[in-house]
Amino acid sequence: IGRFIDAFDDPLIGHLSDITKSRWGRRFPYVFGGAPLLALAFFLLWLPIPNAIYFFVVLQFFFLMYTIVSAPYEGILPEIAKTSSDRVSTSAWRVLFGVIGAGLGLMGSSLIIQRFNFPVMGAVLGAVALIAFWIAILGVRKRLAQKTGDQPIHLYTALLATLKNQQFLIFSLAFILFSLGLNLLTALIPFYIVNLLRLPEGQTALFMALVLGGMLLALPLQTKLSSRFGKKKIYAYSMLILGLLFPLLFLTGLTPFNPFWQTAGLVVLIGLALSGQFIFPNAILADVIDFDETKTGLRREAMYYGMQNTLQKFSFAISSIIFGTTLAFFGATVDNPLGIRLIGPIA
């Protein structure tokens, strides 16, 4: 229910951000003012209050505040990076710090929970997120657009124009299908480790670290290749490579190779190709937004990123259905792991 509700606020908040006029620009008020509330919502999630209604309300508050901050934040890229190379470079740096942050968050949260408790972890990581958003938005505030187009556009008109943009629809189809596959594999990891590799579930962190390590290694290479061959081509090839690698997860334990090392090598290769799927989408969508402006005369960055987020959230729901159905029909145990094996080829 929460994700269904959450799926519809991205375009609305993105549209409000696009039409906002202020002395600080269109995006600044949302990111700067929303970050403290986002940090508070994250902290409230971890309070030991055993009440389902409380948790539902707080979770919706967290989803809403995340959208209020992230939808305008996503719309900043086309404003501060005007050329293709700048957009790829900016996206690559963002992915780099995102991977580092994910690694520190995975390790740091566990240490804080062990040393203190969940509420302290929520307070610390909430504060870290607040500081990070404030550093980002204050650092680029002078480069943010101060106004919208000459004529404000109605929400319905903006939505219709976005969905009629053929380039956006083609790009979104590729992006959503990839997100669906990635969500399937993310959900698969604990089942895969416990039932196929027969390792403790705690080993999930090790394999996630291998994926993140592969992504970090490939970032400079992906960026360099895109400057030579173009980001569209490298984006397409990285997706093709992932499409060839994912089905190999089916073979774990069915070959003469050691299952642990076979999986470890495969996830590193997946990480190497995966970096392209995080670097290029925002940069490509920025180009689509530029094309839209030549047709409409309006800058609607956050609306486009909001619509992309909405479609991506629907892919979350679809992947959950596919994942649960596959494991239920074909098996998800040590003795009958066919459902677990099939997730890779489906992805």
Secondary structure, 3 states (H helix, E strand, C coil): CHHHHHCCHHHHHHHHHHHCCCCCCCCHHHHHHHHHHHHHHHHHHCCCCCCHHHHHHHHHHHHHHHHHHHHHHHCCHHHHCCCHHHHHHHHHHHHHHHHHHHHHHHHHHHHHHHHCCHHHHHHHHHHHHHHHHHHHHHHHHHHCCCCCCCCCCCHHHHHHHHHCCHHHHHHHHHHHHHHHHHHHHHHHHHHHHHHHCCCCHHHHHHHHHHHHHHHHHHHHHHHHHHHHHCHHHHHHHHHHHHHHHHHHHHHCCCCCCCHHHHHHHHHHHHHHHHHHHHHHHHHHHHHHHHHHHHHHCCCCHHHHHHHHHHHHHHHHHHHHHHHHHHHHHHCCCCCCCHHHHHHHHHC
